[in-house]
């Protein structure tokens, strides 16, 4: 059995790119991880990791050994989980990164429902739109919408939502009504996640650069600023439903708006994903795809 010592630590280092990150993942000390990997290398008589002051990378032998070992580690984890699934009680802490009104109004209540099913589970939701480092920040998965640029992450579709341009009657009375997305360049726009708004123009997806005096990554604040006449906003339709019903906001440019802005569940990989995270992801996807 001694020949198996250090394998979990080695795979964790290979997956996370460093001893400190691996230690955090395995909930142990950095010195323990380093010591176990060194002992593994000594037993094998081969250098698995190339260590420098700036980074740690796999050697040629290390890459080969990692490809074999990661299957072993994954298989063992799945076997342990499958054996106890009939009587599991989820515990530990599930950490989720989310942003926007959809996350506040729909994701959070859904996770509350999930929490009721697993009373021993702790759930932490960080409402922040910044790019997260899943390893360093200890995030299990994130909720994001729109186009995803990081190809190193795994993304599963959660739901598609139509986009909508809106403004208050007060703003439109003062500044006029835009009839084409390009006219937004001369209007005051309330900027949320970015200042390039995508529209369907001439049957192609085109980007329009907008400017404005108000910026916020909080959907509720954007909606409130729009109601106060500070500018034109462009966000998922569900953000403005109540305001439109109350005639506080007016829809604009409907024929040009993107109809399928997708919200995603994003995570790093499945190699070390705990059961609580996998079940929470499956729960959310099933709930929003009914």
KETORVO-448248 format. One record per residue (C-alpha): y, x, z; residue number from 1. Coordinates in nm, 2 decimals. Example, Ala and Ser with C-alpha at 12.3 -4.5 7.8 and 13.67 -1.06 7.14 Angstrom:
+--------+--------+--------+-------+
!     c2 !     c1 !     c3 ! kolpa !
+--------+--------+--------+-------+
!  -0.45 !   1.23 !   0.78 !     1 !
!  -0.11 !   1.37 !   0.71 !     2 !
+--------+--------+--------+-------+
This chain:
+--------+--------+--------+-------+
!     c2 !     c1 !     c3 ! kolpa !
+--------+--------+--------+-------+
!   0.00 !   0.00 !   0.00 !     1 !
!   0.23 !   0.30 !   0.04 !     2 !
!   0.26 !   0.32 !  -0.34 !     3 !
!   0.46 !  -0.01 !  -0.33 !     4 !
!   0.72 !   0.11 !  -0.09 !     5 !
!   1.06 !   0.16 !  -0.26 !     6 !
!   0.99 !  -0.05 !  -0.56 !     7 !
!   1.20 !  -0.35 !  -0.45 !     8 !
!   1.49 !  -0.11 !  -0.36 !     9 !
!   1.46 !   0.08 !  -0.69 !    10 !
!   1.46 !  -0.25 !  -0.90 !    11 !
!   1.77 !  -0.37 !  -0.69 !    12 !
!   1.95 !  -0.04 !  -0.77 !    13 !
!   1.86 !  -0.07 !  -1.14 !    14 !
!   1.98 !  -0.43 !  -1.15 !    15 !
!   2.30 !  -0.39 !  -0.96 !    16 !
!   2.40 !  -0.04 !  -1.07 !    17 !
!   2.44 !   0.12 !  -0.73 !    18 !
!   2.30 !   0.18 !  -0.38 !    19 !
!   2.57 !  -0.02 !  -0.20 !    20 !
!   2.54 !  -0.32 !  -0.42 !    21 !
!   2.16 !  -0.31 !  -0.40 !    22 !
!   2.18 !  -0.29 !  -0.02 !    23 !
!   2.41 !  -0.59 !  -0.01 !    24 !
!   2.16 !  -0.78 !  -0.23 !    25 !
!   1.87 !  -0.69 !  -0.01 !    26 !
!   2.06 !  -0.73 !   0.31 !    27 !
!   1.99 !  -0.38 !   0.44 !    28 !
!   2.18 !  -0.05 !   0.48 !    29 !
!   2.27 !   0.17 !   0.19 !    30 !
!   2.10 !   0.46 !   0.36 !    31 !
!   1.77 !   0.27 !   0.37 !    32 !
!   1.79 !   0.19 !   0.00 !    33 !
!   1.87 !   0.56 !  -0.09 !    34 !
!   1.59 !   0.68 !   0.14 !    35 !
!   1.33 !   0.45 !   0.00 !    36 !
!   1.42 !   0.53 !  -0.37 !    37 !
!   1.40 !   0.91 !  -0.29 !    38 !
!   1.06 !   0.87 !  -0.13 !    39 !
!   0.94 !   0.67 !  -0.44 !    40 !
!   1.06 !   0.94 !  -0.67 !    41 !
!   0.89 !   1.20 !  -0.46 !    42 !
!   0.56 !   1.01 !  -0.47 !    43 !
!   0.58 !   0.97 !  -0.84 !    44 !
!   0.69 !   1.32 !  -0.90 !    45 !
!   0.96 !   1.20 !  -1.14 !    46 !
!   1.33 !   1.14 !  -1.13 !    47 !
!   1.41 !   0.77 !  -1.18 !    48 !
!   1.79 !   0.77 !  -1.13 !    49 !
!   2.05 !   1.00 !  -1.26 !    50 !
!   2.31 !   1.03 !  -0.99 !    51 !
!   2.67 !   1.14 !  -1.04 !    52 !
!   2.98 !   1.11 !  -0.82 !    53 !
!   3.10 !   0.81 !  -1.04 !    54 !
!   2.79 !   0.62 !  -1.14 !    55 !
!   2.41 !   0.58 !  -1.12 !    56 !
!   2.21 !   0.53 !  -1.43 !    57 !
!   1.84 !   0.52 !  -1.52 !    58 !
!   1.66 !   0.82 !  -1.66 !    59 !
!   1.42 !   0.78 !  -1.95 !    60 !
!   1.13 !   0.76 !  -1.71 !    61 !
!   1.34 !   0.54 !  -1.48 !    62 !
!   1.40 !   0.29 !  -1.76 !    63 !
!   1.03 !   0.28 !  -1.84 !    64 !
!   0.93 !   0.23 !  -1.48 !    65 !
!   1.20 !  -0.03 !  -1.43 !    66 !
!   1.07 !  -0.25 !  -1.72 !    67 !
!   0.73 !  -0.25 !  -1.56 !    68 !
!   0.84 !  -0.30 !  -1.20 !    69 !
!   1.08 !  -0.58 !  -1.26 !    70 !
!   0.79 !  -0.80 !  -1.39 !    71 !
!   0.60 !  -0.72 !  -1.07 !    72 !
!   0.89 !  -0.80 !  -0.84 !    73 !
!   0.97 !  -1.13 !  -1.02 !    74 !
!   0.61 !  -1.23 !  -1.02 !    75 !
!   0.57 !  -1.17 !  -0.65 !    76 !
!   0.89 !  -1.36 !  -0.57 !    77 !
!   0.79 !  -1.65 !  -0.78 !    78 !
!   0.44 !  -1.65 !  -0.62 !    79 !
!   0.59 !  -1.66 !  -0.27 !    80 !
!   0.82 !  -1.94 !  -0.36 !    81 !
!   0.56 !  -2.15 !  -0.54 !    82 !
!   0.33 !  -2.12 !  -0.24 !    83 !
!   0.59 !  -2.26 !   0.00 !    84 !
!   0.77 !  -2.51 !  -0.23 !    85 !
!   0.57 !  -2.81 !  -0.09 !    86 !
!   0.71 !  -2.75 !   0.25 !    87 !
!   1.02 !  -2.54 !   0.20 !    88 !
!   1.33 !  -2.59 !   0.39 !    89 !
!   1.63 !  -2.43 !   0.22 !    90 !
!   1.84 !  -2.20 !   0.44 !    91 !
!   2.08 !  -1.92 !   0.41 !    92 !
!   2.41 !  -1.94 !   0.23 !    93 !
!   2.48 !  -2.07 !  -0.12 !    94 !
!   2.81 !  -1.92 !  -0.26 !    95 !
!   2.97 !  -2.09 !  -0.55 !    96 !
!   3.29 !  -2.00 !  -0.75 !    97 !
!   3.46 !  -2.30 !  -0.91 !    98 !
!   3.81 !  -2.40 !  -1.03 !    99 !
!   4.00 !  -2.70 !  -1.16 !   100 !
!   4.02 !  -3.07 !  -1.09 !   101 !
!   3.67 !  -3.13 !  -1.23 !   102 !
!   3.52 !  -2.89 !  -0.97 !   103 !
!   3.72 !  -3.05 !  -0.69 !   104 !
!   3.65 !  -3.41 !  -0.79 !   105 !
!   3.29 !  -3.38 !  -0.92 !   106 !
!   3.12 !  -3.05 !  -0.85 !   107 !
!   3.21 !  -3.04 !  -0.48 !   108 !
!   3.09 !  -3.40 !  -0.41 !   109 !
!   2.77 !  -3.32 !  -0.60 !   110 !
!   2.71 !  -3.02 !  -0.38 !   111 !
!   2.78 !  -3.23 !  -0.08 !   112 !
!   2.50 !  -3.46 !  -0.19 !   113 !
!   2.27 !  -3.15 !  -0.23 !   114 !
!   2.37 !  -3.03 !   0.12 !   115 !
!   2.27 !  -3.36 !   0.27 !   116 !
!   1.92 !  -3.30 !   0.12 !   117 !
!   1.90 !  -2.96 !   0.28 !   118 !
!   2.07 !  -2.97 !   0.62 !   119 !
!   1.98 !  -2.61 !   0.71 !   120 !
!   2.16 !  -2.47 !   0.40 !   121 !
!   2.51 !  -2.33 !   0.43 !   122 !
!   2.74 !  -2.38 !   0.12 !   123 !
!   3.06 !  -2.19 !   0.05 !   124 !
!   3.28 !  -2.30 !  -0.25 !   125 !
!   3.56 !  -2.06 !  -0.36 !   126 !
!   3.81 !  -2.25 !  -0.57 !   127 !
!   3.94 !  -1.96 !  -0.77 !   128 !
!   3.97 !  -1.92 !  -1.15 !   129 !
!   3.96 !  -1.54 !  -1.14 !   130 !
!   3.67 !  -1.35 !  -1.29 !   131 !
!   3.42 !  -1.28 !  -1.02 !   132 !
!   3.18 !  -0.99 !  -0.96 !   133 !
!   2.86 !  -1.17 !  -0.88 !   134 !
!   2.71 !  -0.87 !  -0.69 !   135 !
!   3.01 !  -0.75 !  -0.50 !   136 !
!   3.15 !  -1.10 !  -0.42 !   137 !
!   2.80 !  -1.23 !  -0.33 !   138 !
!   2.84 !  -1.53 !  -0.57 !   139 !
!   2.52 !  -1.71 !  -0.67 !   140 !
!   2.68 !  -1.90 !  -0.96 !   141 !
!   3.02 !  -2.01 !  -1.10 !   142 !
!   3.15 !  -2.32 !  -1.27 !   143 !
!   3.37 !  -2.25 !  -1.57 !   144 !
!   3.49 !  -2.44 !  -1.87 !   145 !
!   3.59 !  -2.34 !  -2.22 !   146 !
!   3.47 !  -2.05 !  -2.43 !   147 !
!   3.29 !  -1.77 !  -2.24 !   148 !
!   3.36 !  -1.41 !  -2.34 !   149 !
!   3.12 !  -1.22 !  -2.12 !   150 !
!   2.79 !  -1.19 !  -2.31 !   151 !
!   2.63 !  -1.02 !  -2.01 !   152 !
!   2.62 !  -1.35 !  -1.82 !   153 !
!   2.38 !  -1.64 !  -1.85 !   154 !
!   2.55 !  -1.97 !  -1.91 !   155 !
!   2.39 !  -2.32 !  -1.90 !   156 !
!   2.57 !  -2.62 !  -2.03 !   157 !
!   2.67 !  -2.86 !  -1.76 !   158 !
!   2.89 !  -3.12 !  -1.94 !   159 !
!   3.12 !  -3.16 !  -2.24 !   160 !
!   3.47 !  -3.32 !  -2.18 !   161 !
!   3.74 !  -3.41 !  -2.42 !   162 !
!   4.08 !  -3.24 !  -2.39 !   163 !
!   4.41 !  -3.43 !  -2.38 !   164 !
!   4.78 !  -3.35 !  -2.43 !   165 !
!   5.01 !  -3.55 !  -2.20 !   166 !
!   5.37 !  -3.57 !  -2.10 !   167 !
!   5.58 !  -3.80 !  -1.88 !   168 !
!   5.80 !  -4.07 !  -2.03 !   169 !
!   6.10 !  -3.89 !  -1.87 !   170 !
!   6.02 !  -3.57 !  -2.05 !   171 !
!   5.96 !  -3.74 !  -2.39 !   172 !
!   6.29 !  -3.93 !  -2.35 !   173 !
!   6.47 !  -3.60 !  -2.29 !   174 !
!   6.30 !  -3.36 !  -2.53 !   175 !
!   6.14 !  -3.59 !  -2.79 !   176 !
!   5.78 !  -3.65 !  -2.90 !   177 !
!   5.58 !  -3.38 !  -3.08 !   178 !
!   5.39 !  -3.50 !  -3.38 !   179 !
!   5.20 !  -3.18 !  -3.46 !   180 !
!   5.05 !  -2.90 !  -3.23 !   181 !
!   5.28 !  -2.64 !  -3.39 !   182 !
!   5.58 !  -2.83 !  -3.26 !   183 !
!   5.46 !  -2.75 !  -2.90 !   184 !
!   5.60 !  -2.40 !  -2.96 !   185 !
!   5.95 !  -2.54 !  -2.92 !   186 !
!   5.86 !  -2.75 !  -2.61 !   187 !
!   5.83 !  -2.67 !  -2.25 !   188 !
!   5.45 !  -2.65 !  -2.17 !   189 !
!   5.28 !  -2.64 !  -1.83 !   190 !
!   5.04 !  -2.35 !  -1.85 !   191 !
!   4.71 !  -2.36 !  -1.66 !   192 !
!   4.44 !  -2.11 !  -1.74 !   193 !
!   4.60 !  -1.96 !  -2.06 !   194 !
!   4.89 !  -2.00 !  -2.29 !   195 !
!   4.69 !  -2.03 !  -2.61 !   196 !
!   4.59 !  -2.39 !  -2.67 !   197 !
!   4.31 !  -2.47 !  -2.92 !   198 !
!   4.34 !  -2.77 !  -3.15 !   199 !
!   4.16 !  -2.91 !  -3.46 !   200 !
!   4.41 !  -2.86 !  -3.74 !   201 !
!   4.31 !  -2.92 !  -4.10 !   202 !
!   3.95 !  -2.95 !  -3.99 !   203 !
!   3.95 !  -2.60 !  -3.84 !   204 !
!   3.99 !  -2.48 !  -3.48 !   205 !
!   4.33 !  -2.31 !  -3.45 !   206 !
!   4.52 !  -2.16 !  -3.15 !   207 !
!   4.88 !  -2.24 !  -3.07 !   208 !
!   5.08 !  -2.01 !  -2.84 !   209 !
!   5.29 !  -2.21 !  -2.59 !   210 !
!   5.55 !  -2.12 !  -2.33 !   211 !
!   5.70 !  -2.29 !  -2.03 !   212 !
!   5.86 !  -2.26 !  -1.69 !   213 !
!   5.57 !  -2.38 !  -1.48 !   214 !
!   5.23 !  -2.22 !  -1.45 !   215 !
!   4.94 !  -2.30 !  -1.21 !   216 !
!   4.56 !  -2.26 !  -1.22 !   217 !
!   4.52 !  -2.58 !  -1.01 !   218 !
!   4.46 !  -2.89 !  -1.22 !   219 !
!   4.61 !  -3.13 !  -0.96 !   220 !
!   4.93 !  -2.92 !  -0.94 !   221 !
!   4.95 !  -2.92 !  -1.32 !   222 !
!   4.92 !  -3.29 !  -1.33 !   223 !
!   5.18 !  -3.34 !  -1.06 !   224 !
!   5.42 !  -3.11 !  -1.24 !   225 !
!   5.37 !  -3.30 !  -1.56 !   226 !
!   5.44 !  -3.63 !  -1.39 !   227 !
!   5.76 !  -3.48 !  -1.26 !   228 !
!   5.88 !  -3.41 !  -1.61 !   229 !
!   5.85 !  -3.03 !  -1.61 !   230 !
!   5.67 !  -3.01 !  -1.94 !   231 !
!   5.37 !  -3.10 !  -2.16 !   232 !
!   5.02 !  -3.04 !  -2.02 !   233 !
!   4.68 !  -2.99 !  -2.20 !   234 !
!   4.37 !  -3.02 !  -1.99 !   235 !
!   4.04 !  -3.22 !  -1.98 !   236 !
!   4.10 !  -3.59 !  -2.02 !   237 !
!   3.94 !  -3.67 !  -1.68 !   238 !
!   4.23 !  -3.49 !  -1.51 !   239 !
!   4.48 !  -3.75 !  -1.63 !   240 !
!   4.29 !  -4.08 !  -1.63 !   241 !
!   4.46 !  -4.23 !  -1.32 !   242 !
!   4.80 !  -4.11 !  -1.41 !   243 !
!   4.77 !  -4.27 !  -1.76 !   244 !
!   4.65 !  -4.60 !  -1.61 !   245 !
!   4.96 !  -4.59 !  -1.38 !   246 !
!   5.18 !  -4.51 !  -1.68 !   247 !
!   5.30 !  -4.19 !  -1.52 !   248 !
!   5.18 !  -3.99 !  -1.83 !   249 !
!   5.16 !  -4.06 !  -2.20 !   250 !
!   4.88 !  -3.92 !  -2.43 !   251 !
!   4.99 !  -3.72 !  -2.73 !   252 !
!   4.84 !  -3.56 !  -3.04 !   253 !
!   4.51 !  -3.73 !  -2.99 !   254 !
!   4.37 !  -3.66 !  -3.34 !   255 !
!   4.42 !  -3.29 !  -3.29 !   256 !
!   4.27 !  -3.25 !  -2.94 !   257 !
!   3.94 !  -3.07 !  -2.89 !   258 !
!   3.67 !  -3.33 !  -2.82 !   259 !
!   3.40 !  -3.11 !  -2.67 !   260 !
!   3.53 !  -2.86 !  -2.41 !   261 !
!   3.22 !  -2.76 !  -2.22 !   262 !
!   3.18 !  -2.69 !  -1.85 !   263 !
!   2.92 !  -2.42 !  -1.78 !   264 !
!   2.71 !  -2.30 !  -1.49 !   265 !
!   2.74 !  -1.92 !  -1.51 !   266 !
!   2.53 !  -1.66 !  -1.33 !   267 !
!   2.42 !  -1.30 !  -1.36 !   268 !
!   2.04 !  -1.31 !  -1.40 !   269 !
!   1.73 !  -1.46 !  -1.25 !   270 !
!   1.57 !  -1.15 !  -1.13 !   271 !
!   1.70 !  -1.18 !  -0.77 !   272 !
!   1.82 !  -1.54 !  -0.77 !   273 !
!   1.71 !  -1.71 !  -0.45 !   274 !
!   1.53 !  -2.04 !  -0.46 !   275 !
!   1.84 !  -2.22 !  -0.31 !   276 !
!   2.05 !  -2.11 !  -0.61 !   277 !
!   1.79 !  -2.21 !  -0.87 !   278 !
!   1.74 !  -2.55 !  -0.72 !   279 !
!   2.12 !  -2.61 !  -0.68 !   280 !
!   2.17 !  -2.53 !  -1.05 !   281 !
!   1.88 !  -2.76 !  -1.16 !   282 !
!   2.02 !  -3.03 !  -0.93 !   283 !
!   2.37 !  -3.01 !  -1.09 !   284 !
!   2.24 !  -3.00 !  -1.45 !   285 !
!   2.02 !  -3.30 !  -1.39 !   286 !
!   2.30 !  -3.49 !  -1.22 !   287 !
!   2.55 !  -3.44 !  -1.50 !   288 !
!   2.31 !  -3.50 !  -1.78 !   289 !
!   2.19 !  -3.84 !  -1.68 !   290 !
+--------+--------+--------+-------+
